[in-house]
């Protein structure tokens, strides 16, 4: 393997243990939303920061988490260094999640939006290692325990809006702690992702032969203790037991349609739905899809909550 390829693989593997945290450039009050800054413990004690956005008179609550690199506010990917994460694939525009919370609020939902470990303002856990949902699943458990433990939210009907990494983490949490999801009404999960598929596509974009994947696997294992295959949410999907709506940019250059299709096929419930976003190759278009076309997601929450 030549030196340049070795360096590229090292940079990819280093991204599993170190990255620049993105700032929160947007807050709910800029959209006219009252909110309570909240903090609570993950299942293993990592402190998590969030916003609780109340909807007066409502007993329905949606818990929102976020993709990798993002935080509860979105991602300033129009600015460096965050622009470099996705610009090669056309994802060089800002993602602002505040409009999502405005839509949910106006549709009659209380909202809890929180930063997962090692992102946003939440604490560092497990030495900062990114595990594509394994350690991050503890944050999903913590968010459920938090809303159930508050006198003002403990009685509420709960739905989950778990984006990308957050979707992976939710599926793994369901694998480990199924009892925590008793009473949860439904899940909406935009663009869950198998790192193995995403990394293979990354090698293609970088002009690196697929034969380099075993070397990349070794490098990631030396940094995280996990193999790339252990990060796949496809087997975790078999433990989803609530109505689930997945959606994905079909031609997203970060992945392949077969990946999210495999997750969907593995979900063992009848009440499930998979929708494809057409006409784009940009993954970020999947993250802003709800605020552009909210009807399907809102209909799903309304049906089950």
C-alpha positions in Angstrom: 0.0 0.0 0.0 1.4 3.4 -1.0 2.0 6.1 1.6 -0.8 8.4 0.3 -3.4 5.6 0.6 -2.1 4.7 4.1 -2.6 8.3 5.2 -6.1 8.5 3.8 -7.1 5.3 5.7 -5.5 6.7 8.9 -7.6 9.9 8.6 -10.8 7.9 8.1 -10.0 5.7 11.2 -9.0 8.7 13.3 -12.5 10.1 12.6 -13.8 7.4 14.9 -12.0 8.8 17.9 -11.6 12.5 17.2 -13.6 15.2 15.4 -14.4 18.9 15.9 -17.5 19.3 17.9 -20.1 21.5 16.1 -21.5 24.6 17.9 -25.2 25.2 18.4 -25.8 28.1 16.1 -29.6 28.0 16.4 -31.9 28.0 19.5 -35.7 27.4 19.7 -36.5 31.0 20.7 -35.5 32.2 17.3 -38.5 30.4 15.9 -40.7 31.7 18.7 -40.6 28.6 20.8 -40.4 28.7 24.6 -38.0 26.1 25.9 -36.4 24.8 29.1 -32.7 24.0 29.0 -32.4 20.5 30.5 -29.7 18.1 31.4 -29.9 14.5 32.4 -27.8 11.3 32.7 -27.3 8.7 30.1 -27.8 5.1 31.2 -24.2 5.0 32.2 -24.0 8.5 33.7 -22.7 10.6 30.9 -24.3 14.0 31.2 -26.5 14.9 28.3 -27.8 18.4 27.4 -31.1 19.2 25.8 -34.1 21.4 25.2 -37.6 20.6 26.4 -40.0 22.5 24.3 -43.5 22.4 25.9 -46.8 22.3 24.0 -49.5 23.6 26.4 -52.4 21.2 26.8 -50.7 18.3 25.1 -49.9 14.9 26.6 -47.9 13.8 23.5 -44.1 14.1 23.4 -41.5 13.4 20.6 -37.9 12.7 21.6 -35.5 13.9 18.9 -31.8 13.0 18.5 -29.4 13.6 15.7 -26.9 12.2 13.1 -23.2 11.8 13.5 -21.2 15.1 13.6 -24.5 17.0 14.2 -26.1 18.1 17.4 -29.7 19.0 18.5 -29.5 22.3 16.5 -28.2 20.8 13.3 -24.8 21.2 11.6 -23.0 24.4 10.4 -21.7 22.5 7.3 -21.6 25.8 5.4 -18.6 26.6 7.6 -15.2 25.0 8.0 -14.1 22.6 9.4 -17.6 21.0 9.3 -18.0 21.9 5.6 -15.2 19.5 4.8 -17.1 16.5 6.2 -19.6 16.3 3.4 -18.7 18.9 0.7 -17.1 16.3 -1.6 -20.6 14.7 -1.8 -22.4 18.0 -2.2 -23.4 18.4 1.5 -21.9 21.8 2.0 -25.0 23.6 3.2 -26.2 24.3 6.7 -28.7 22.0 8.4 -30.9 23.7 11.0 -33.2 21.5 13.0 -35.2 24.3 14.7 -37.8 24.2 11.9 -38.4 20.5 12.7 -39.2 21.4 16.3 -41.5 24.2 15.2 -43.4 21.8 13.0 -43.8 19.2 15.8 -44.8 21.8 18.3 -47.4 23.3 16.0 -48.8 19.8 15.3 -49.5 19.4 19.0 -46.3 17.8 20.4 -44.0 18.5 23.3 -40.5 18.0 22.1 -37.3 16.8 23.8 -34.2 17.4 21.7 -30.8 16.4 23.1 -27.2 16.1 22.2 -25.8 12.6 22.3 -22.5 11.8 24.0 -19.4 13.3 22.4 -21.5 15.8 20.4 -22.9 19.3 21.0 -22.8 20.3 24.7 -23.1 16.8 26.1 -20.3 15.0 28.0 -17.5 12.9 26.7 -18.1 9.1 27.1 -15.9 6.1 26.5 -12.8 8.1 25.7 -14.7 9.9 22.9 -15.0 6.8 20.8 -17.7 6.8 18.1 -19.4 3.4 17.9 -22.3 4.0 15.4 -24.9 3.3 18.0 -23.4 0.8 20.5 -22.4 3.2 23.3 -24.7 5.9 22.0 -27.7 3.6 22.7 -27.2 4.4 26.4 -28.2 8.0 25.6 -31.5 6.8 24.1 -32.2 4.9 27.3 -31.3 8.0 29.3 -33.7 10.2 27.4 -36.6 7.8 28.0 -35.7 7.5 31.7 -35.6 11.3 31.9 -39.0 12.0 30.5 -40.6 9.2 32.5 -39.1 10.5 35.7 -40.4 14.0 35.4 -43.8 14.8 36.9 -44.8 16.9 34.0 -43.9 14.4 31.3 -44.0 11.0 33.0 -47.7 10.5 31.9 -47.2 11.5 28.3 -47.4 9.3 25.2 -44.0 9.1 23.6 -42.8 8.8 20.0 -39.2 8.8 18.8 -37.6 10.8 16.0 -34.2 9.2 15.7 -32.0 10.5 12.9 -29.2 8.4 11.3 -26.7 7.6 14.1 -29.6 8.2 16.5 -31.6 5.7 14.6 -28.8 3.1 14.9 -28.6 3.9 18.6 -32.3 3.4 19.1 -32.3 0.0 17.4 -29.3 -1.1 19.5 -31.1 0.2 22.6 -34.1 -1.9 21.6 -31.7 -4.9 21.3 -30.3 -4.5 24.8 -33.2 -3.0 26.8 -36.5 -3.9 25.1 -38.4 -3.3 28.3 -37.5 0.5 28.1 -39.6 0.8 25.0 -42.8 -0.6 26.5 -45.4 2.0 25.9 -43.4 3.9 23.3 -45.9 4.5 20.5 -43.8 4.7 17.3 -40.4 5.4 15.7 -39.5 7.7 12.8 -35.9 7.1 11.7 -34.4 9.1 8.8 -31.4 7.4 7.1 -30.0 4.8 9.5 -26.7 3.7 8.1 -24.3 0.8 8.2 -20.7 2.2 8.5 -19.4 -0.7 6.4 -21.5 0.4 3.5 -20.6 4.1 4.0 -16.9 3.4 4.3 -16.9 1.3 1.1 -18.5 4.3 -0.7 -15.9 6.6 0.8 -13.1 4.5 -0.6 -14.8 4.7 -4.0 -14.9 8.5 -3.8 -11.3 8.6 -2.7 -10.2 6.4 -5.6 -9.0 3.7 -3.2 -9.4 0.0 -4.2 -11.9 -2.0 -2.3 -9.0 -4.4 -1.4 -8.0 -1.8 1.2 -11.1 -2.4 3.3 -9.4 -5.1 5.5 -6.6 -2.6 6.3 -9.2 0.0 7.2 -11.0 -2.5 9.4 -7.8 -3.2 11.3 -7.1 0.5 11.8 -10.6 1.2 13.1 -10.4 -1.8 15.4 -7.1 -0.6 16.8 -8.7 2.7 17.7 -12.1 1.6 18.9 -11.7 -2.2 19.7 -14.6 -2.9 17.3 -14.7 -4.2 13.8 -16.6 -2.4 11.1 -19.0 -5.3 10.9 -20.0 -4.9 14.6 -21.3 -1.4 13.8 -24.0 -2.6 11.4 -27.6 -1.9 12.6 -29.1 -4.4 10.2 -29.2 -7.2 12.8 -30.3 -4.7 15.5 -33.4 -4.0 13.4 -34.7 -7.4 14.2 -35.4 -6.2 17.7 -37.7 -3.3 16.7 -41.1 -4.0 18.1 -43.0 -0.7 17.5 -44.5 0.9 14.4 -41.5 2.3 12.4 -41.2 4.7 9.5 -37.8 4.8 7.7 -36.9 7.2 4.9 -33.8 7.6 2.9 -32.3 9.6 -0.1 -32.3 6.8 -2.6 -29.2 7.9 -4.6 -27.3 9.1 -1.5 -23.6 8.7 -2.4 -22.8 7.9 1.2 -24.7 4.6 1.1 -26.7 2.2 -1.1 -30.4 1.6 -1.1 -29.9 -2.0 -0.2 -28.6 -1.0 3.2 -31.7 0.7 4.5 -33.8 -1.9 2.6 -32.1 -4.6 4.6 -32.9 -2.9 7.9 -36.5 -2.4 6.9 -36.9 -6.0 5.8 -35.4 -7.1 9.1 -38.0 -5.2 11.2 -40.4 -7.9 12.4 -43.6 -5.8 12.7 -46.5 -5.3 10.3 -46.8 -1.5 10.9 -43.8 -0.3 9.1 -43.1 2.0 6.2 -40.1 2.8 3.9 -40.1 6.0 1.8 -37.5 7.0 -0.8 -36.5 10.6 -1.4 -35.9 10.9 -5.1 -34.0 13.4 -7.3 -30.9 14.0 -5.1 -27.6 12.4 -4.3 -27.1 14.6 -1.2 -27.5 12.9 2.2 -28.2 16.2 3.9 -31.4 16.5 1.8 -32.7 13.6 3.8 -32.0 15.5 7.1 -34.0 18.5 5.8 -36.8 16.5 4.2 -39.1 16.7 7.1 -39.1 20.5 7.2 -39.7 20.6 3.4 -42.3 17.9 3.2 -43.6 17.2 6.7 -46.9 15.5 5.9 -45.8 11.9 5.9 -43.9 12.1 9.2 -46.7 14.1 10.9 -49.3 11.6 9.7 -47.2 8.7 11.1 -47.0 10.4 14.5 -50.7 11.3 14.4 -51.7 7.7 13.6 -49.8 6.1 16.4 -49.8 8.8 19.1 
